[in-house]
Amino acid sequence: MAYDENHQQVASFIKAVSDGVLTAYIPLVEVLPQYKGQGIGKELVSRMLKDCSQLYMIDLCCDDDLTGFYEG
């Protein structure tokens, strides 16, 4: 979760579901519109991938227009 202390609100969050052994699924990454383009979502995804790096597989599903965000 990314929290904006100045405005006392959650700016972005990510969720993963995992068996803790083999796989994880990331069903949700959300960034409020006023925080988009600041790298917050990208940072949260990076941290989640690091946290799940010991797993064999990490699966993520997103809308077609968002695939570019997750490439590279």
C-alpha positions in Angstrom: 0.0 0.0 0.0 1.2 3.5 -0.7 -0.2 6.1 1.8 -0.2 9.8 1.2 0.4 11.2 4.7 -0.2 14.8 3.5 -3.7 14.0 2.5 -4.2 11.1 4.9 -5.4 8.7 2.2 -4.3 5.6 0.5 -2.9 6.5 -2.9 -2.4 3.0 -4.3 -2.5 -0.7 -3.3 -1.6 -4.1 -4.6 -3.0 -7.5 -3.7 -1.5 -11.0 -4.2 -2.9 -14.4 -3.4 -0.4 -17.2 -2.9 0.0 -20.7 -1.6 3.3 -19.6 -0.1 5.1 -22.5 -1.8 4.7 -22.6 -5.6 2.5 -19.9 -7.1 1.1 -16.4 -6.6 -1.7 -14.5 -8.4 -1.8 -10.7 -8.5 -5.5 -9.9 -9.2 -5.4 -6.2 -8.3 -3.2 -3.1 -8.6 -5.0 0.1 -8.1 -3.8 3.7 -8.2 -6.1 6.7 -7.6 -6.2 8.9 -10.7 -4.5 11.9 -9.1 -1.5 9.7 -8.3 -1.0 8.0 -11.7 2.1 8.7 -13.6 4.3 9.1 -10.5 5.7 5.5 -10.5 3.8 4.4 -7.5 2.1 1.4 -9.1 5.3 0.4 -10.8 7.1 0.5 -7.4 4.4 -1.6 -5.7 4.6 -4.2 -8.4 8.3 -4.3 -8.1 8.1 -4.8 -4.4 5.5 -7.5 -4.8 7.6 -9.4 -7.3 10.6 -9.2 -5.0 8.4 -10.6 -2.1 7.3 -13.5 -4.3 10.7 -14.1 -6.0 11.1 -17.5 -4.3 8.0 -18.8 -6.0 8.0 -20.8 -9.2 5.2 -18.8 -10.9 3.5 -15.4 -10.5 0.4 -14.9 -12.5 -1.2 -11.5 -13.3 -4.3 -10.7 -15.3 -5.2 -7.2 -16.6 -7.2 -5.4 -19.2 -5.7 -5.3 -22.7 -5.1 -1.6 -22.5 -2.9 -2.0 -19.4 -0.5 -4.7 -20.7 2.2 -2.1 -21.6 2.4 -1.2 -17.9 3.6 -4.7 -17.0 6.0 -5.3 -20.0 9.7 -5.1 -19.4 
